[in-house]
C-alpha cells in the first residue's frame, strides 16, 4: 500500500511552509503539484499565490482569533488555517466546504488534535466577518519594513504601489516584428476570439483583456509571439541596436530580453547570453528554439569576466542585475515573505560590482543599459550615481522617453495596476579616448 495522497489544502500548507523557510513558490510548487492530478494543479497554484498575496492581512486576522500562538511544530496548521481563511475571504467556494475540507486536511497532516481549533477559527471567521485591523501591514498586506521604505522613497506614490502589488497582473505579449506586425497579430487575436490592446510604450506589445494559456495564442508555438511584460520590453527602445554590433545580455535567464534583442535587429554580429545558473540555461535555449533565433549561450558569472570573456569587447550590454524584485510583486507575491530589509544593502553591493565588471568589456563609444525590476532607489539611481562618481569615462544618457519618473540618473517605472510592472533603466555610454 502506498502512502495516502495529501489533499490539496494540506499541500498548500506545506508549500507555504517551504516559502516561509526560504524557497520561492516556483521552487516549492512543482513538488506539491506532482502529488495532484493535472486538473487540480492550477487550483493549488491559485491558492498558494493568493495566500502569499494576502498573507499579512490573513495572518493578522488569525493571530487575533488565536488565544495563543500555535507551537512552532504546528506552523503547518497555522498556514492551513490561513489557506482556508483566504478561500472564505477571496474565493467563491462554499463556506461549509472550505471549513469541512480544512478540518480533514488538518487530520491528513497528522494533527487531528488541532482539527477542532481549525474548525472553530474558520467558523468564527465566517460568522463574524473580517475584524478591523488598522495596522499598516494588515491593511496593505505587506511587511512593515517594505511599507516604511516605500513611504520614505515614494511619499507621493507609496499607496498606489502597494495597491498595484496586490492586483492581478495582466498578460502582455511581445509580437516578433521579424515575423508579423503588431497590427496584423491583433487581427489574429480577433479571429481567435481574444481581445487585446496595444501597449502605450513598448512598440511591439499587446496587453490581453483576459489572460489565457499560451496554447490558445495564435502562432505561439511558431514563434510569432512571446509573453513579456511591457516594462521588460522597453530595453529594446534604449539599446539603440544596429547591424554588425556585438551584444551581451548579462544575467539573461529566462531569455525573454535576449530574444527581444534578436527580434528587433536581424543583422547583429553576435548576441552572447550568459547566466550564472546552469539550471536556468535550458529556458534560454527553449525560447531561442521556439522563435528560431540564435545566440551564444554560456553559463557564466557576469562579475567574473576573466573566467569566460574572449577578449572581444561589446558594442552593447544589457545588464539586468539581480535585485529585490519589488517591482514585480504582483507576479511573485512570495517576495513579500522571502525578502528582508537586510537583503537590500548586499544586493546593492552586488549590483555596483557587476556594473563595474561589465563596464570593462564595453567598447569605447558603446552603450550599457542597466536594468532592475526593483522600486528601491538604493538599487537603482543611487547605484548609477555611485558608479558615475568613480568612472570618469562613463556618461549618462537621458532617454527621450514618455514613461517613468526621471530620477536624474535613470528612469523609474512604478508598478501600474492596469498595465506595466515596476522597472528601472539607466543608459550609460563609454567615452571614446
LUMLUM-995372 format. One line per 10 residues: their letters; for each residue x, y, z of C-alpha. Coordinates in Angstrom, 1 decimal, padded with zeros to 4 digits. Layout:
A	X,Y,Z; ...
REM end
This chain:
XXXXXXXXXX	000.0,000.0,000.0; 001.4,003.4,-001.0; 001.2,006.4,001.3; -002.1,008.2,001.1; -002.1,011.3,-001.1; -002.4,014.6,000.8; -005.5,016.7,000.0; -005.0,020.0,-001.9; -005.2,022.3,001.2; -002.7,020.2,003.1
XXXXXXXXXX	-000.3,020.5,000.2; -000.9,024.3,000.1; 000.0,024.4,003.8; 003.3,022.5,003.2; 004.1,024.7,000.2; 003.6,027.9,002.2; 005.8,026.5,005.0; 008.5,025.9,002.4; 008.2,029.5,001.3; 008.5,030.7,004.9
XXXXXXXXXX	011.6,028.6,005.2; 013.2,030.3,002.2; 012.0,028.6,-001.0; 010.3,030.6,-003.7; 006.9,029.4,-005.0; 008.5,028.5,-008.3; 010.8,026.1,-006.4; 008.2,024.7,-003.9; 005.1,024.4,-006.0; 006.2,021.8,-008.6
XXXXXXXXXX	006.9,019.1,-006.0; 003.5,019.7,-004.4; 001.7,019.8,-007.8; 003.3,016.5,-008.7; 001.2,014.9,-006.0; -002.0,016.0,-007.6; -003.9,015.2,-010.8; -003.3,017.6,-013.7; -006.7,019.1,-013.4; -006.1,020.1,-009.7
XXXXXXXXXX	-002.7,021.7,-010.2; -004.0,025.2,-011.3; -006.2,025.3,-008.2; -003.2,024.6,-005.9; -001.2,027.3,-007.7; -004.0,029.8,-007.4; -004.4,029.0,-003.7; -000.7,029.4,-002.9; -000.4,032.6,-004.8; -003.5,034.1,-003.2
XXXXXXXXXX	-002.3,033.2,000.2; 001.1,034.9,-000.4; -000.6,038.0,-001.9; -002.9,038.5,001.1; -000.7,036.8,003.7; -000.1,039.7,006.1; -003.8,040.6,006.1; -004.9,037.0,006.7; -002.2,036.3,009.2; -003.2,039.3,011.3
XXXXXXXXXX	-006.8,038.0,011.5; -005.7,034.5,012.5; -003.4,035.9,015.3; -006.4,038.0,016.5; -008.5,034.9,016.7; -006.0,032.7,018.4; -005.9,032.8,022.2; -002.2,032.0,022.0; 000.1,031.2,019.0; 000.5,027.7,017.9
XXXXXXXXXX	003.7,025.9,018.6; 006.5,026.1,016.0; 006.0,022.4,015.2; 002.4,023.2,014.3; 003.1,026.0,011.9; 001.7,023.9,009.1; -001.7,024.0,010.8; -001.5,027.8,011.2; -000.8,028.0,007.4; -003.6,025.5,006.6
XXXXXXXXXX	-006.0,027.8,008.6; -004.7,030.8,006.6; -005.4,028.9,003.3; -009.0,028.3,004.5; -009.4,031.9,005.5; -008.2,033.0,002.1; -010.9,031.0,000.5; -013.5,032.3,002.8; -012.5,035.9,002.1; -011.4,035.8,-001.5
XXXXXXXXXX	-013.0,032.9,-003.3; -016.4,031.6,-004.4; -016.0,028.3,-002.6; -019.0,027.5,-000.3; -018.0,028.2,003.3; -019.2,024.8,004.6; -016.9,023.1,002.0; -013.9,025.2,002.9; -014.3,024.6,006.6; -015.0,020.8,006.3
XXXXXXXXXX	-012.2,020.2,003.9; -009.7,022.3,006.0; -010.6,020.1,009.0; -010.0,017.0,007.0; -006.7,018.4,005.7; -005.6,019.0,009.3; -006.2,015.3,010.1; -004.3,014.4,006.9; -001.3,016.4,008.2; -001.3,014.1,011.2
XXXXXXXXXX	-002.7,016.7,013.6; -006.2,015.5,014.4; -006.0,017.1,017.9; -005.9,020.5,016.3; -008.8,020.0,013.9; -011.3,021.5,016.4; -009.2,024.6,016.5; -009.1,024.9,012.7; -012.9,024.4,012.7; -013.5,027.0,015.4
XXXXXXXXXX	-011.4,029.7,013.8; -012.9,029.3,010.4; -016.5,029.1,011.6; -016.0,032.3,013.7; -014.4,034.0,010.7; -017.4,033.1,008.5; -019.9,034.0,011.2; -018.4,037.3,012.3; -016.8,038.6,009.1; -013.4,040.2,008.9
XXXXXXXXXX	-012.4,042.1,012.0; -011.0,045.6,012.0; -007.2,045.7,012.0; -005.7,049.1,011.5; -002.0,048.1,011.4; -000.4,049.1,008.0; 000.8,045.6,007.5; -002.7,044.1,007.7; -004.4,047.0,005.8; -002.0,046.8,002.8
XXXXXXXXXX	-000.9,043.2,003.2; 002.8,043.9,003.0; 005.6,043.5,005.6; 006.1,046.6,007.8; 009.6,047.3,006.6; 008.6,047.4,003.0; 005.7,049.8,003.6; 008.0,052.1,005.6; 010.7,052.0,002.9; 008.2,052.8,000.2
XXXXXXXXXX	006.7,055.7,002.2; 010.2,057.1,002.6; 011.3,056.6,-001.0; 008.0,057.4,-002.8; 005.9,059.7,-000.5; 003.6,060.6,-003.3; 003.2,057.1,-004.7; 003.6,054.5,-002.0; -000.1,053.7,-001.6; -000.6,053.2,-005.4
XXXXXXXXXX	002.5,051.0,-005.4; 001.0,048.8,-002.6; -002.3,048.6,-004.4; -000.7,047.7,-007.7; 001.3,045.0,-005.9; -001.9,043.4,-004.7; -003.6,043.4,-008.1; -003.6,040.5,-010.5; -001.0,041.2,-013.2; -002.2,041.5,-016.8
XXXXXXXXXX	-000.9,039.2,-019.6; 001.2,041.1,-022.1; 002.6,039.8,-025.3; 005.5,040.8,-027.5; 005.0,040.4,-031.2; 008.0,039.2,-033.1; 008.5,042.1,-035.5; 010.6,039.8,-037.8; 007.5,037.6,-038.4; 004.4,039.9,-038.1
XXXXXXXXXX	003.4,043.4,-037.3; 001.6,044.2,-034.1; -001.5,045.3,-036.1; -001.6,042.0,-038.1; -001.3,040.0,-034.9; -004.2,041.9,-033.3; -006.2,040.7,-036.3; -005.1,037.1,-035.5; -006.3,037.6,-031.9; -009.7,038.8,-033.0
XXXXXXXXXX	-010.0,035.7,-035.3; -009.2,033.5,-032.2; -011.9,035.3,-030.2; -009.4,037.2,-028.0; -009.2,040.8,-027.2; -006.0,042.9,-026.8; -004.9,046.5,-026.9; -001.5,047.9,-028.0; 000.8,048.8,-025.1; 001.3,052.5,-024.5
XXXXXXXXXX	005.1,052.5,-024.5; 006.5,049.2,-025.9; 006.3,049.3,-029.7; 005.6,045.6,-030.2; 003.4,044.9,-027.1; -000.2,043.9,-026.8; -002.0,043.6,-023.4; -004.7,041.0,-023.4; -008.0,041.8,-021.8; -008.0,038.4,-020.1
XXXXXXXXXX	-005.1,036.0,-019.6; -005.2,032.7,-021.5; -003.0,029.6,-021.6; -000.2,030.2,-024.2; -001.5,027.3,-026.3; -004.6,029.4,-027.0; -002.4,032.2,-028.5; -002.3,032.2,-032.3; 001.0,031.2,-033.7; 002.7,031.0,-030.3
XXXXXXXXXX	004.3,027.6,-031.0; 005.6,029.0,-034.3; 007.4,031.9,-032.6; 005.3,034.8,-033.7; 004.6,036.0,-030.2; 006.0,035.7,-026.7; 004.8,036.6,-023.2; 006.6,039.6,-021.7; 005.6,042.5,-019.5; 005.6,045.9,-021.2
XXXXXXXXXX	008.3,047.3,-018.8; 010.7,044.5,-019.7; 010.1,045.1,-023.4; 011.4,048.7,-023.1; 015.0,047.6,-023.0; 014.9,047.4,-026.8; 014.0,051.1,-027.1; 017.1,052.1,-025.1; 019.8,049.8,-026.5; 020.0,051.6,-029.9
XXXXXXXXXX	020.8,048.4,-031.8; 022.3,048.5,-035.3; 023.7,045.9,-037.8; 027.0,044.2,-037.0; 027.0,045.0,-033.3; 028.2,042.5,-030.7; 025.7,042.4,-027.9; 025.9,041.0,-024.4; 022.8,040.1,-022.4; 024.2,039.6,-018.9
XXXXXXXXXX	022.1,037.7,-016.3; 020.0,036.6,-019.3; 017.7,033.8,-018.0; 015.0,033.0,-018.9; 015.9,034.7,-022.2; 013.0,037.0,-022.9; 015.2,040.0,-023.4; 017.8,038.0,-025.4; 015.0,037.1,-027.8; 013.7,040.6,-027.9
XXXXXXXXXX	017.1,041.9,-028.9; 017.4,039.4,-031.7; 013.9,040.1,-033.0; 014.5,043.8,-033.1; 017.7,043.7,-035.2; 018.2,040.9,-037.6; 021.8,041.7,-038.6; 023.6,041.8,-035.3; 027.1,040.2,-035.5; 026.6,038.2,-032.3
XXXXXXXXXX	024.4,038.1,-029.2; 026.0,036.4,-026.1; 023.6,035.4,-023.4; 025.1,034.5,-020.0; 023.6,033.4,-016.7; 025.3,032.1,-013.6; 022.7,029.4,-013.1; 023.2,026.2,-015.2; 019.7,025.2,-014.3; 018.2,028.3,-016.0
XXXXXXXXXX	020.1,028.0,-019.3; 017.7,025.4,-020.8; 014.9,028.1,-020.6; 017.0,030.5,-022.7; 017.6,027.8,-025.3; 013.9,026.7,-025.4; 012.9,030.3,-026.0; 015.5,030.8,-028.7; 014.5,027.5,-030.4; 010.8,028.3,-030.4
XXXXXXXXXX	011.5,031.7,-032.0; 014.1,030.2,-034.4; 016.8,032.6,-033.2; 020.4,032.0,-032.4; 022.6,033.3,-029.6; 025.8,032.1,-027.9; 024.5,030.8,-024.5; 027.1,030.4,-021.7; 027.0,029.5,-018.1; 029.0,032.4,-016.7
XXXXXXXXXX	029.2,034.9,-013.8; 029.0,038.4,-015.2; 031.1,039.6,-012.3; 034.0,037.2,-013.2; 034.9,038.3,-016.7; 038.3,036.6,-016.6; 036.6,033.2,-016.5; 034.5,033.5,-019.7; 035.2,036.6,-021.7; 037.0,036.0,-025.0
XXXXXXXXXX	038.7,039.4,-025.1; 036.4,040.9,-027.8; 034.6,044.0,-026.4; 030.8,044.5,-026.8; 029.1,047.4,-028.6; 026.0,047.0,-026.4; 025.5,045.4,-023.0; 022.2,044.8,-021.3; 022.8,044.4,-017.6; 019.6,043.2,-015.9
XXXXXXXXXX	021.1,042.8,-012.4; 019.8,040.6,-009.5; 017.6,042.7,-007.3; 014.9,042.7,-004.6; 012.2,042.2,-007.4; 010.0,044.7,-005.6; 008.6,045.9,-008.9; 007.1,042.5,-009.8; 005.5,041.5,-006.5; 002.1,041.2,-008.2
XXXXXXXXXX	003.6,038.4,-010.3; 005.6,036.9,-007.5; 003.7,037.6,-004.2; 006.0,035.3,-002.3; 008.5,038.1,-002.4; 006.6,039.6,000.5; 007.6,036.6,002.6; 011.0,035.9,001.2; 012.6,039.4,001.1; 014.1,041.0,004.1
XXXXXXXXXX	015.2,044.6,004.6; 018.7,043.4,005.3; 018.9,041.9,001.8; 019.0,045.4,000.1; 022.5,046.6,001.0; 024.2,043.3,000.0; 022.2,043.4,-003.3; 023.3,047.0,-003.9; 026.9,045.9,-003.5; 026.5,043.1,-006.0
XXXXXXXXXX	024.8,045.4,-008.5; 027.6,048.0,-008.3; 030.2,045.3,-008.6; 028.5,043.8,-011.7; 028.3,047.2,-013.3; 032.0,047.9,-012.7; 032.9,044.5,-014.2; 030.8,044.7,-017.3; 032.0,048.2,-017.9; 035.4,046.8,-018.6
XXXXXXXXXX	034.2,044.8,-021.6; 032.2,047.6,-023.2; 033.8,049.2,-026.3; 034.7,052.9,-026.1; 031.7,054.6,-027.8; 029.5,051.6,-026.7; 026.3,051.7,-024.7; 025.3,049.8,-021.5; 021.7,049.7,-020.3; 021.4,049.0,-016.5
XXXXXXXXXX	018.1,047.5,-015.5; 016.3,046.2,-012.4; 012.8,045.1,-011.5; 013.1,047.0,-008.2; 011.4,050.2,-007.0; 014.0,051.0,-004.3; 016.4,053.9,-005.2; 019.1,052.1,-003.3; 019.3,049.5,-006.1; 018.6,051.9,-008.9
XXXXXXXXXX	019.6,055.6,-009.4; 021.8,055.6,-006.3; 023.9,052.8,-007.9; 024.2,054.8,-011.1; 025.3,057.9,-009.1; 027.8,055.9,-007.1; 029.2,054.5,-010.4; 029.4,057.9,-012.1; 031.4,059.3,-009.3; 034.3,057.0,-009.9
XXXXXXXXXX	034.0,056.0,-013.6; 035.3,059.1,-015.4; 034.7,057.6,-018.9; 031.0,057.0,-018.2; 028.4,059.4,-019.5; 024.7,059.2,-018.5; 022.3,059.4,-021.5; 018.9,060.7,-020.6; 016.5,058.9,-023.0; 013.7,060.9,-024.6
XXXXXXXXXX	011.1,058.6,-023.2; 007.4,059.3,-022.4; 007.4,056.8,-019.5; 008.6,056.6,-015.9; 009.9,059.1,-013.3; 013.1,060.9,-014.2; 015.3,060.3,-011.2; 018.2,062.4,-012.5; 020.2,059.1,-013.1; 017.8,056.9,-014.9
XXXXXXXXXX	014.0,056.4,-015.3; 011.8,054.6,-012.8; 008.6,052.9,-013.8; 006.4,052.3,-010.8; 004.1,049.3,-011.0; 000.7,050.2,-012.6; -002.2,048.0,-011.7; -003.7,048.4,-015.2; -000.5,047.9,-017.2; 003.2,047.5,-016.7
XXXXXXXXXX	005.4,046.2,-013.8; 007.9,048.3,-011.8; 011.2,048.6,-013.6; 014.3,050.9,-013.6; 016.5,051.7,-016.5; 019.7,053.8,-016.9; 021.6,054.3,-020.1; 025.4,054.8,-019.9; 027.8,055.4,-022.8; 031.5,054.9,-022.6
XXX	033.5,057.9,-023.8; 036.0,057.3,-026.7; 039.6,058.1,-025.8
REM end
